[in-house]
Amino acid sequence: MENEKSDLTLINRNQLSITGVKKIKSSEPEQIVLILRDSGLVISGTNLFVVSASMQTGEVSIGGIVKALRYTNASEKRKFSFKNIFR
């Protein structure tokens, strides 16, 4: 994981390869959420599934029909605090 960039390759909307992945946050048939080195990635589609994943190399392959890809910033993560509950 010495290379700090993330690459994304989509072939025919049904074969997606991503590098620079730190974690698979969630995986469902309609949406897969990945944590990359510098941001998050939300993959939306139909019949999505993880074909292979290696967190040692940061490589993930996804199958299914990809309909949308959306990057999220680290600053978009929700912050939870008990202080907000008791206001």
Sine and cosine of phi, psi and omega as CSV:
sin_phi,cos_phi,sin_psi,cos_psi,sin_omega,cos_omega
0.00,0.00,0.55,0.84,0.01,-1.00
-0.97,0.26,-0.40,0.92,0.02,-1.00
-0.99,0.12,0.86,-0.51,-0.12,-0.99
-1.00,0.04,0.04,1.00,-0.01,-1.00
-0.99,-0.13,0.31,-0.95,0.06,-1.00
-0.91,-0.42,0.75,-0.66,0.05,-1.00
-0.91,-0.42,0.52,-0.85,-0.02,-1.00
-0.73,-0.69,0.79,-0.61,0.04,-1.00
-0.80,-0.60,0.84,-0.54,0.01,-1.00
-0.88,-0.47,0.83,-0.55,-0.01,-1.00
-0.89,-0.45,0.87,-0.50,0.06,-1.00
0.80,0.60,0.49,0.87,0.04,-1.00
0.86,0.50,0.19,0.98,0.00,-1.00
-0.73,-0.68,0.01,1.00,0.09,-1.00
-0.75,-0.66,0.93,-0.36,-0.05,-1.00
-0.87,-0.49,0.80,-0.60,0.07,-1.00
-0.87,-0.50,0.72,-0.70,-0.04,-1.00
-0.73,-0.68,0.68,-0.74,0.13,-0.99
-0.90,-0.43,0.30,-0.95,0.00,-1.00
0.99,0.12,0.38,0.93,-0.03,-1.00
-1.00,0.04,0.76,-0.65,0.06,-1.00
-1.00,-0.07,-0.57,0.82,-0.11,-0.99
-0.35,-0.94,0.57,-0.82,0.19,-0.98
-1.00,-0.08,0.95,-0.32,-0.07,-1.00
-0.97,0.24,-0.68,0.73,0.05,-1.00
-0.42,-0.91,0.44,-0.90,0.00,-1.00
-0.60,-0.80,0.93,-0.38,0.04,-1.00
-0.73,-0.68,0.32,-0.95,-0.03,-1.00
-0.87,0.50,-0.42,0.91,-0.02,-1.00
-0.98,-0.19,-0.25,0.97,-0.07,-1.00
-0.35,-0.94,0.70,-0.71,0.11,-0.99
-0.83,-0.56,0.74,-0.67,0.00,-1.00
-0.90,-0.44,0.82,-0.58,0.00,-1.00
-0.89,-0.45,0.54,-0.84,0.14,-0.99
-0.97,-0.25,0.88,-0.47,0.02,-1.00
-0.99,-0.10,0.02,-1.00,-0.01,-1.00
-0.90,0.45,-0.60,0.80,-0.11,-0.99
-0.88,-0.48,-0.05,1.00,-0.04,-1.00
-0.24,-0.97,-0.12,-0.99,0.11,-0.99
-0.93,-0.38,0.33,-0.94,0.03,-1.00
-0.69,-0.73,0.83,-0.55,0.05,-1.00
-0.95,-0.30,0.85,-0.52,0.01,-1.00
-0.95,-0.32,0.86,-0.50,0.00,-1.00
-0.93,-0.36,0.56,-0.83,0.01,-1.00
0.08,-1.00,-0.44,-0.90,-0.04,-1.00
-0.78,-0.63,0.70,-0.72,0.02,-1.00
0.81,0.59,0.65,0.76,0.00,-1.00
-0.97,0.26,0.59,-0.81,0.06,-1.00
-0.41,-0.91,0.46,-0.89,0.04,-1.00
-1.00,0.09,0.89,-0.46,0.01,-1.00
-0.98,0.21,-0.74,0.67,0.03,-1.00
-0.45,-0.89,0.44,-0.90,0.01,-1.00
-0.47,-0.88,0.68,-0.73,0.09,-1.00
-0.68,-0.73,0.95,-0.31,0.01,-1.00
-0.97,0.25,-0.33,0.95,0.07,-1.00
-0.92,0.40,-0.65,0.76,0.02,-1.00
-0.99,-0.13,-0.24,0.97,-0.01,-1.00
0.98,0.21,0.38,0.93,-0.04,-1.00
-0.96,-0.29,0.72,-0.70,0.04,-1.00
-0.71,-0.71,0.69,-0.73,0.10,-1.00
-0.89,-0.45,0.69,-0.73,-0.06,-1.00
-0.80,-0.61,0.66,-0.75,0.08,-1.00
-0.92,-0.40,0.19,-0.98,-0.04,-1.00
0.92,-0.40,-0.08,-1.00,-0.01,-1.00
-0.99,-0.14,0.91,-0.40,-0.01,-1.00
-1.00,0.08,0.83,-0.55,0.01,-1.00
-0.97,-0.26,-0.51,0.86,-0.03,-1.00
-0.41,-0.91,0.54,-0.84,0.10,-1.00
-0.81,-0.59,0.76,-0.65,-0.01,-1.00
-0.68,-0.73,0.84,-0.55,0.08,-1.00
-1.00,0.09,0.58,-0.81,0.08,-1.00
-0.84,-0.55,0.52,-0.85,0.04,-1.00
-1.00,0.09,0.41,-0.91,0.06,-1.00
-0.88,0.47,-0.50,0.87,-0.02,-1.00
-0.95,0.30,-0.21,0.98,0.00,-1.00
-0.99,0.13,-0.12,0.99,0.00,-1.00
-0.91,0.42,0.65,-0.76,0.00,-1.00
-0.96,0.29,0.67,-0.74,0.07,-1.00
-0.98,-0.22,0.76,-0.65,-0.01,-1.00
-0.94,-0.33,0.69,-0.73,0.01,-1.00
-0.51,-0.86,0.68,-0.73,0.08,-1.00
-0.90,0.43,-0.46,0.89,0.01,-1.00
-0.86,0.50,-0.59,0.81,0.01,-1.00
-0.95,0.32,-0.44,0.90,-0.01,-1.00
-0.95,0.31,-0.63,0.78,-0.13,-0.99
-0.99,-0.12,0.40,0.91,0.05,-1.00
-0.97,0.25,0.00,0.00,0.00,0.00
